[in-house]
Amino acid sequence: MTEVPLTCVACGNVTLCPEFVYDTLGRVYHPEHFTCSVCGKNIAAGFDYFIGNNNSILCDICYTLKLAPKCFTCKQPLGEWIVEAAGKQFHEKCFSCYACKKLLRTSKILVYNGNVYCHEDYWTLRRGSPFRKLWCYLWK
């Protein structure tokens, strides 16, 4: 039974050494060629990595800086604890009223024009909206 030679994706040469690395897409690398496509850090020694755009390999730091989802308010990478509202993602400490910037609790928000507001600012906006003015005019 003959073994099929494995070709390193990075250099194109056959891997002759018994040690080689597979990525999550099944591609084969020499250990010295399994590196982050952004910073060049070698990630063959068991570091976390991510598959990015165009199936590129990124170390955890470059992924966080380049591709990780960002907080709508502060534009910094999101961690594990996030709040989602109005199709946007926030750090808990950044989840605030679009108008007054007061921190919000997830159960006490209202959405207007794609932004989140506290009750006070939401109703202030709604009272001044063209729809509200038209409704008041029709019922006078």
C-alpha positions in Angstrom: 0.0 0.0 0.0 1.6 3.3 -1.1 1.0 6.6 0.6 -0.1 9.5 -1.4 2.4 12.4 -1.1 1.0 15.5 0.6 1.7 18.9 -0.9 2.1 22.0 1.3 -0.4 24.6 0.2 2.0 27.5 1.1 5.2 26.4 -0.8 3.9 23.8 -3.2 6.5 21.2 -2.2 5.7 17.7 -1.1 5.8 17.2 2.7 8.5 14.6 3.3 8.6 15.1 7.1 6.3 13.0 9.2 5.0 16.2 10.9 2.6 18.3 8.9 -0.4 20.4 9.8 -4.0 20.3 8.5 -6.2 23.3 8.7 -9.9 23.1 9.3 -10.4 23.1 5.5 -8.2 20.0 5.1 -5.3 21.8 3.5 -1.8 20.5 4.3 1.2 22.7 5.5 4.7 22.2 6.6 4.7 23.3 10.2 7.0 26.3 9.4 4.5 27.5 6.7 1.4 27.4 8.9 1.4 31.1 9.6 -1.0 34.0 10.0 -1.6 35.7 6.6 -1.6 39.1 8.2 1.3 39.2 10.8 3.2 36.1 9.8 3.0 34.5 13.3 3.6 30.8 13.2 0.5 29.1 14.5 1.5 25.4 14.1 2.3 25.1 17.8 -1.3 24.9 18.8 -2.3 28.6 18.8 -5.9 29.4 18.0 -6.5 30.5 14.5 -9.5 31.5 12.3 -10.3 31.1 8.6 -10.9 34.6 7.2 -11.9 36.0 3.9 -10.7 34.1 0.8 -9.9 31.1 3.1 -6.9 32.9 4.6 -5.5 31.9 8.0 -5.5 34.4 10.8 -4.1 34.2 14.3 -6.5 35.1 17.1 -5.1 38.6 17.5 -5.3 39.5 13.8 -8.8 38.0 13.5 -10.0 40.1 16.5 -8.5 43.3 15.0 -9.5 42.7 11.4 -12.6 40.6 11.1 -14.3 40.1 14.5 -17.7 41.8 14.9 -17.5 45.3 16.3 -19.6 47.2 18.8 -21.9 49.6 17.1 -21.1 52.4 19.6 -17.4 52.2 20.3 -16.3 50.2 17.1 -14.1 47.9 19.2 -14.2 44.1 18.8 -17.0 42.3 20.7 -16.3 39.7 23.3 -18.6 36.9 24.6 -21.1 39.1 26.4 -23.0 41.3 23.9 -26.4 42.9 23.5 -28.2 42.8 20.2 -31.0 45.2 19.3 -32.3 46.8 16.1 -30.0 44.6 14.1 -26.9 46.0 15.9 -24.5 44.5 18.4 -23.1 46.3 21.5 -20.9 45.7 24.5 -23.1 45.8 27.6 -21.3 48.9 28.8 -21.9 50.6 25.4 -25.6 49.8 25.1 -27.1 53.3 25.5 -29.8 55.6 24.3 -28.9 57.1 20.9 -30.1 60.5 22.1 -29.1 61.0 25.7 -26.4 58.2 26.0 -28.0 56.9 29.2 -27.1 53.2 29.7 -30.1 51.0 28.8 -31.4 47.7 30.1 -32.4 45.3 27.4 -36.0 45.1 28.6 -36.5 48.9 28.6 -35.7 50.0 25.1 -37.7 51.2 22.1 -36.4 51.4 18.5 -37.0 54.3 16.1 -35.4 54.7 12.7 -33.1 51.9 13.4 -31.7 53.3 16.7 -32.4 52.4 20.3 -33.8 54.9 22.7 -34.9 55.1 26.3 -38.6 55.6 26.9 -38.3 59.4 27.5 -36.3 60.1 24.3 -38.4 57.7 22.2 -41.7 59.5 23.1 -40.1 62.9 22.7 -39.1 61.9 19.2 -42.5 60.3 18.4 -44.3 63.5 19.5 -42.3 65.5 17.0 -42.5 63.0 14.2 -44.4 63.9 10.9 -46.8 61.0 11.5 -47.7 62.2 14.9 -48.3 65.8 13.6 -50.5 64.5 10.8 -52.5 62.3 13.2 -53.1 65.3 15.5 -54.1 67.4 12.6 -56.6 64.9 11.3 -58.3 64.5 14.7 -58.6 68.2 15.6 
